[in-house]
Amino acid sequence: MKLHYYLDCSVFEVINDCNSMKSLLNIKTPNRHILRWQISIQEYRCNMTIFHKSGKINKNADELSIWALANTPDSPAYVPLEAEPQIPIEGINITDIGTEFFVR
């Protein structure tokens, strides 16, 4: 983790506008995404206090913290996109049916 150096052995507060984050660590049967979050923040559990602050009154949030990250390989949120299916050219037949086909 990028911030491990700063967070390790420090007491800190997390102020978030997501109310469900407070119950994140207490979910008994999490799905795999929640479980990954639980494992990654487990080592800070004793040093961390989570507070909820509504997004309307959270004036501290800057635009960079709510800006979507680019989907590039150097981004921490990178998700590789599936390749578009390739249609072989020899499998396409082009037929010119002319205008008489559409006239009655």
C-alpha atoms as a printed R data frame, in Angstrom:
    type eleno elety resid chain resno       x       y       z
1   ATOM     1    CA   MET     A     1   0.000   0.000   0.000
2   ATOM     2    CA   LYS     A     2   1.235   3.461  -0.832
3   ATOM     3    CA   LEU     A     3   0.348   5.008   2.535
4   ATOM     4    CA   HIS     A     4   1.524   2.157   4.755
5   ATOM     5    CA   TYR     A     5   4.627   4.107   5.763
6   ATOM     6    CA   TYR     A     6   2.444   6.934   7.116
7   ATOM     7    CA   LEU     A     7  -0.364   4.848   8.607
8   ATOM     8    CA   ASP     A     8   1.666   2.171  10.354
9   ATOM     9    CA   CYS     A     9   1.733   2.765  14.144
10  ATOM    10    CA   SER     A    10  -0.345   5.954  13.771
11  ATOM    11    CA   VAL     A    11  -3.774   6.673  15.200
12  ATOM    12    CA   PHE     A    12  -5.946   8.266  12.520
13  ATOM    13    CA   GLU     A    13  -9.535   9.007  11.533
14  ATOM    14    CA   VAL     A    14 -11.255   8.154   8.272
15  ATOM    15    CA   ILE     A    15 -14.005  10.632   7.402
16  ATOM    16    CA   ASN     A    16 -16.079   9.275   4.551
17  ATOM    17    CA   ASP     A    17 -19.408  10.076   2.925
18  ATOM    18    CA   CYS     A    18 -20.201   6.365   2.524
19  ATOM    19    CA   ASN     A    19 -22.257   5.346   5.564
20  ATOM    20    CA   SER     A    20 -21.852   1.629   4.890
21  ATOM    21    CA   MET     A    21 -18.074   1.845   5.329
22  ATOM    22    CA   LYS     A    22 -18.614   1.947   9.093
23  ATOM    23    CA   SER     A    23 -20.043  -1.573   8.967
24  ATOM    24    CA   LEU     A    24 -17.488  -2.890   6.473
25  ATOM    25    CA   LEU     A    25 -15.353  -4.666   9.053
26  ATOM    26    CA   ASN     A    26 -18.341  -6.256  10.809
27  ATOM    27    CA   ILE     A    27 -19.871  -8.138   7.856
28  ATOM    28    CA   LYS     A    28 -19.977 -11.842   8.751
29  ATOM    29    CA   THR     A    29 -20.181 -13.383   5.255
30  ATOM    30    CA   PRO     A    30 -18.664 -10.900   2.794
31  ATOM    31    CA   ASN     A    31 -18.400 -11.407  -0.931
32  ATOM    32    CA   ARG     A    32 -14.929 -11.527  -2.463
33  ATOM    33    CA   HIS     A    33 -14.730  -7.765  -3.102
34  ATOM    34    CA   ILE     A    34 -15.682  -6.852   0.465
35  ATOM    35    CA   LEU     A    35 -13.345  -9.541   1.798
36  ATOM    36    CA   ARG     A    36 -10.444  -8.002  -0.127
37  ATOM    37    CA   TRP     A    37 -11.201  -4.620   1.483
38  ATOM    38    CA   GLN     A    38 -11.450  -6.208   4.918
39  ATOM    39    CA   ILE     A    39  -8.090  -7.927   4.562
40  ATOM    40    CA   SER     A    40  -6.324  -4.818   3.268
41  ATOM    41    CA   ILE     A    41  -7.454  -2.566   6.147
42  ATOM    42    CA   GLN     A    42  -7.359  -5.231   8.877
43  ATOM    43    CA   GLU     A    43  -3.870  -4.259  10.060
44  ATOM    44    CA   TYR     A    44  -5.028  -0.678  10.737
45  ATOM    45    CA   ARG     A    45  -8.223  -1.652  12.550
46  ATOM    46    CA   CYS     A    46  -6.957  -0.840  16.059
47  ATOM    47    CA   ASN     A    47  -5.535   2.519  14.983
48  ATOM    48    CA   MET     A    48  -8.408   3.663  12.772
49  ATOM    49    CA   THR     A    49 -11.724   5.312  13.605
50  ATOM    50    CA   ILE     A    50 -14.309   5.593  10.820
51  ATOM    51    CA   PHE     A    51 -16.704   8.555  10.808
52  ATOM    52    CA   HIS     A    52 -19.547   9.307   8.431
53  ATOM    53    CA   LYS     A    53 -19.938  12.829   7.092
54  ATOM    54    CA   SER     A    54 -22.634  13.545   4.540
55  ATOM    55    CA   GLY     A    55 -21.391  14.573   1.112
56  ATOM    56    CA   LYS     A    56 -23.450  17.775   1.275
57  ATOM    57    CA   ILE     A    57 -21.620  19.025   4.340
58  ATOM    58    CA   ASN     A    58 -18.215  17.552   3.494
59  ATOM    59    CA   LYS     A    59 -16.530  20.708   2.243
60  ATOM    60    CA   ASN     A    60 -13.029  19.232   2.710
61  ATOM    61    CA   ALA     A    61 -13.340  16.870  -0.249
62  ATOM    62    CA   ASP     A    62 -11.352  18.200  -3.138
63  ATOM    63    CA   GLU     A    63 -12.143  17.416  -6.740
64  ATOM    64    CA   LEU     A    64  -9.169  15.099  -7.128
65  ATOM    65    CA   SER     A    65 -10.493  12.749  -4.454
66  ATOM    66    CA   ILE     A    66 -13.822  12.336  -6.251
67  ATOM    67    CA   TRP     A    67 -12.451  12.385  -9.805
68  ATOM    68    CA   ALA     A    68 -12.588   9.056 -11.626
69  ATOM    69    CA   LEU     A    69  -9.196   7.488 -12.272
70  ATOM    70    CA   ALA     A    70  -8.092   6.829 -15.830
71  ATOM    71    CA   ASN     A    71  -8.060   3.170 -16.845
72  ATOM    72    CA   THR     A    72  -4.343   2.983 -17.627
73  ATOM    73    CA   PRO     A    73  -1.901   0.223 -16.593
74  ATOM    74    CA   ASP     A    74  -0.165   2.520 -14.079
75  ATOM    75    CA   SER     A    75  -3.453   3.396 -12.341
76  ATOM    76    CA   PRO     A    76  -4.233   1.553  -9.073
77  ATOM    77    CA   ALA     A    77  -7.787   0.975 -10.304
78  ATOM    78    CA   TYR     A    78  -6.704  -0.513 -13.655
79  ATOM    79    CA   VAL     A    79  -9.035  -3.140 -15.099
80  ATOM    80    CA   PRO     A    80  -7.869  -4.711 -18.363
81  ATOM    81    CA   LEU     A    81 -10.541  -4.474 -21.013
82  ATOM    82    CA   GLU     A    82 -11.556  -7.520 -22.962
83  ATOM    83    CA   ALA     A    83 -10.348  -7.522 -26.546
84  ATOM    84    CA   GLU     A    84 -12.994  -6.886 -29.158
85  ATOM    85    CA   PRO     A    85 -13.905 -10.023 -31.071
86  ATOM    86    CA   GLN     A    86 -12.173 -10.212 -34.421
87  ATOM    87    CA   ILE     A    87 -14.269 -11.327 -37.383
88  ATOM    88    CA   PRO     A    88 -12.195 -12.977 -40.089
89  ATOM    89    CA   ILE     A    89 -12.533 -11.145 -43.397
90  ATOM    90    CA   GLU     A    90 -12.903 -14.367 -45.377
91  ATOM    91    CA   GLY     A    91 -16.073 -15.087 -43.378
92  ATOM    92    CA   ILE     A    92 -17.901 -12.026 -44.730
93  ATOM    93    CA   ASN     A    93 -19.796 -12.278 -48.018
94  ATOM    94    CA   ILE     A    94 -20.859  -9.047 -49.706
95  ATOM    95    CA   THR     A    95 -23.693  -9.313 -52.183
96  ATOM    96    CA   ASP     A    96 -25.056  -6.531 -54.373
97  ATOM    97    CA   ILE     A    97 -28.784  -7.190 -54.693
98  ATOM    98    CA   GLY     A    98 -29.599  -4.087 -56.728
99  ATOM    99    CA   THR     A    99 -32.659  -1.859 -56.631
100 ATOM   100    CA   GLU     A   100 -35.026  -4.294 -58.382
101 ATOM   101    CA   PHE     A   101 -35.062  -6.393 -55.219
102 ATOM   102    CA   PHE     A   102 -36.829  -3.587 -53.301
103 ATOM   103    CA   VAL     A   103 -39.310  -2.588 -56.042
104 ATOM   104    CA   ARG     A   104 -42.605  -4.471 -56.378
